[in-house]
Amino acid sequence: MSFESEKPFNDFQHFARGIRRSGDFTINESNLLEQCGTAMMELYKGTRKPKTPEEKEFVKQISSDDVITDRNAKIFKKYLQVIQPRHLHRLCSVGNDEDINNNFMGGSSSSDESALD
């Protein structure tokens, strides 16, 4: 059997309650990741050499940008996309402190200096 590993795959850094409870994967996908994820991660990082033709195909598809046809590679690629940092879009921004002071003081800084003299 390919993708054999001695321990189940858990990524508590990204999924504190476990992969199954994350809601990002289907039941079948989470089962496959838990059973074969350790071997997939080792193949992805290069710490393990591919032993079977399935593992060689997995490494080939994960490392290339071509269309992925292998089921294991698709699920692992989905895992990699889920753990990537999410981009935040903010609705407001402030340029610098001068903008803040001018907006709250009701004018430019030169008129404020003359009022203080």
C-alpha positions in Angstrom: 0.0 0.0 0.0 1.3 3.5 -0.8 1.4 6.4 1.6 2.0 4.2 4.6 2.9 5.9 7.9 3.1 4.8 11.5 1.2 7.7 13.0 -2.0 9.6 12.1 -1.6 13.1 10.6 -2.6 16.0 12.9 -1.9 19.6 12.4 -2.9 21.2 15.7 -1.1 24.4 14.7 -3.6 25.2 12.0 -6.5 23.0 13.2 -6.7 23.3 17.0 -9.8 21.0 17.2 -8.6 18.6 14.5 -8.9 18.3 10.8 -12.3 16.6 11.0 -13.8 19.4 13.0 -12.4 22.2 10.9 -15.2 22.2 8.4 -12.8 22.8 5.5 -12.7 19.1 4.4 -15.3 16.5 3.7 -15.4 13.3 5.8 -13.6 11.3 3.1 -10.9 14.0 2.6 -10.3 14.3 6.4 -10.1 10.5 6.7 -7.5 10.4 3.9 -5.5 13.2 5.4 -5.5 11.6 8.8 -4.4 8.2 7.4 -1.9 9.3 4.7 -1.1 12.9 5.6 2.1 12.2 7.4 3.5 10.3 4.4 2.2 13.1 2.0 3.9 15.8 4.1 7.2 13.9 4.2 7.0 13.4 0.4 6.2 17.1 -0.1 9.1 18.3 2.1 11.5 15.8 0.5 12.3 13.9 3.8 11.0 10.7 2.3 11.7 9.1 -1.1 8.8 7.9 -3.2 8.5 4.1 -3.0 5.6 3.3 -5.3 4.4 4.7 -8.7 1.5 6.4 -6.9 3.9 8.3 -4.6 6.1 9.3 -7.6 3.0 10.6 -9.4 2.0 12.5 -6.2 5.4 14.2 -6.0 5.4 15.1 -9.7 1.9 16.6 -9.5 2.4 18.5 -6.2 5.7 20.1 -7.4 4.3 21.2 -10.8 1.7 23.8 -11.7 -0.1 21.5 -14.1 -3.6 20.3 -13.7 -3.8 17.8 -10.9 -5.5 14.5 -11.7 -4.4 12.4 -8.7 -7.0 12.2 -5.9 -4.3 12.3 -3.2 -2.5 15.2 -4.7 -5.8 17.2 -5.1 -6.7 16.7 -1.4 -3.2 17.6 -0.2 -3.1 20.7 -2.5 -6.4 21.7 -0.9 -4.9 21.2 2.5 -1.9 23.5 1.5 -4.3 26.2 0.3 -6.4 26.1 3.5 -3.4 26.6 5.8 -2.1 29.6 3.8 -2.6 32.9 5.5 -5.8 34.6 4.6 -5.8 38.1 3.0 -7.7 40.7 5.0 -9.4 43.6 3.2 -9.8 46.6 5.5 -12.5 49.1 5.0 -10.6 52.2 6.3 -7.1 53.3 6.5 -5.2 56.2 7.9 -2.2 57.8 6.1 -0.2 59.1 9.0 -0.5 60.9 12.4 -0.8 64.3 10.8 -4.0 63.3 9.0 -5.5 62.2 12.3 -4.5 65.4 14.2 -5.8 67.6 11.4 -9.2 65.8 11.3 -9.7 66.0 15.0 -8.4 69.5 15.6 -10.5 71.0 12.9 -7.8 72.6 10.8 -4.2 72.8 9.8 -1.3 72.7 12.2 -0.2 76.2 11.2 -3.5 77.8 12.4 -3.3 75.8 15.7 0.2 77.2 16.4 -0.9 80.8 15.9 -3.8 80.3 18.2 -1.5 79.1 21.0 0.7 82.2 20.8 
